[in-house]
Amino acid sequence: MTQPAQRPAGRRRQGLRRNIGILGNFAFGYADVAEGIYFTLGLVVIYAGAAATYAYLFATTAYILTALCYAELASSYHQAGGAFVYARRAFGRNIAFLAAWALLLDYVVTTAISSLAAIGYLGYFFPQLNAPLLIGGATAAAILFLMSLNILGIGESAKFSYFLVLFNLAGM
């Protein structure tokens, strides 16, 4: 059995930092919920009909309870890593690995759907975006923009979320 490589003297271990704060957490949570309403409203009304209000109240309750759980876990475990850290502590490394990959898949699918929906809304203001090739290209461009933002770091992503939240609240 081989021994793990030793870190050279004077080099710090790289890792994740907890540095977006309460406003960043709020902006990410608000942006996630608010954008979901925009592309689900039509479907919820079609399938729930008059009970759409109750469906949204139920979903809001689930979101609030989830947020409270994450707040409790974040205050209990002073380590970056989110759901992976929490699942690892509760269920072990294998389940945490599955939870992290499921969450990553959720992020990929949500990013694609949200980008497509955003381009659909922009097509109302810019009708030329409604051409099939432009829809795909603009959606891909939106995904690449969001990917680039994530590569830059959590701080830049938080700033963009602040902007989206302010834009959304200004429209109300």
N, C-alpha and C positions, 0 to 999 in steps of 0.2 A: 504494500500500500504506500502510495506516495504522500509526502507531506505537502500541505498547502504552501504556496509561495508567501514569503514574508514581505511586508510592506517596507520599502526603504526608509531609513531613519529620517525623521523630519517631514515626512509626507503624511498629510491628514487623510483620513478615510472620507471619500466623497459619499454623499447621501442626499436625501431629500430634506428640505427645510420647511418648517411651518412658518410661512411669512405673508399670508394674504390678509389675515386679520378678520375681524367681524364684518366690516363693510364688504370685503371681497367675498366672504362666505354668503352674505346676503345677496350680493349682485349675481353670483353664480346660481344660487337657488332661485331667485326671482326670475332671472333670464331663462332658466330651464322650464319653470312652470309657465311663465307668460308665453313663450314661444309655442309650447305644447297646446295651449288653448287655441291659438290661431289656426293650427292645421287640424285640430280634432273637432272643433265646434260643429262643422257641418255634419260630420259622421255621427256625433253624439245626438244631435237633433234628429237626424234621420232614424236612428235606431232606438233612441230613448223617448223620442216624441216629447210629450208634455212632462215627462219625468226627467228631462235633461238637467233641470236645476238641481234635482236631488242627486243625479249622477255626479254633477260637479261638486256638490257639497260633500258627497262621499269621498270623491277623489281628493278634495281639499283636506279633509280629515286625515286621510292616509298620508298625504304630503306632510302635514304638520306633525303627525306622530313620527314619521320617518326622520324629519328634521330634528325633533327633540331627541330621538335615539342617537343620531349622529352627534348632536351637541353633547350629550351625556358621555358618549364614548370618547369624543375628542378631548373632553376635560379629564377623563379618567386615564387615558393613555397618551402621554406626552411624547408621541413619536409620529413622524410623518408616514403616510402610506395608506391612510383611509381604510376602506373596506377590507383590504388584504390584512392589515394589522389586526383589525377587530376579529375577523374570521379566524386568523391564525391563533389568536389568544383563546378564542372560544372553542374551536373545533379542530385545530391542528393544521399543519402545513399543507396537506393534500387538499382538504376542503377549501382552505384559503386560496390555493392555486386555482382551483375551479371557480371560486367566487370572483377572483381577479380577472380571469379570462372571460367569464360571463359578463362582467361589468365592462370590459374592453369591447366585447362584441356589441353590447348595448350602446356604447359611445359611438362606435362606427356606424351602426344602423341609424341611430338618432341623428348623427351629423348629416348623413346622406338624405334622410327624409326632411330634416329641417332646412337643408340647403335647397332641395327641390321645391319645398313649400315657399321659401323666401323668394325664389326666382319666379314662382307662380304669382305671388303677390306683386312683385316688381313688374310683371308682365301687364298688370292693369295700368300702370303708369307709363310703361314703355312697351307698346304692343308688338314691336319688332322682336322682343324676347320670346314671344309665343311660337316662333318657328321651331319645329322639332330639333333641328341641329343646334340652334342657339340655346334652347332650354338645357340640353345636355352639356354644352360647352360652358354656359354660365354656371350651371350647378357644379361642374368640375372645378371651375375657377373659384367658386365660393368655398368648396372643400379644401382646395389648395391654400386659400387665404387663411382659413381656420387652422389648418395643419401648420402653416408657417408661424402663426401666432402662438401655437402651443410649443413649437420648437424654440421660439424666443424666450419663453418662460412663463411661469404662473403669474408673475407680476404684470406682464403685458396683457395676458389673457384677462386678468382682473380689470385692468383699465378699460379694455374693450367692453367687458360686461357692464362696467359703470356707465359707459356711453350708451349702450343699448337700453339699460334700465331707465336712464334719464330721458332718452328718446321715447320710450314706451310710456312713461309717466306723463310726459309733455303732451302726448296724443290723447290722453284721457281727458 
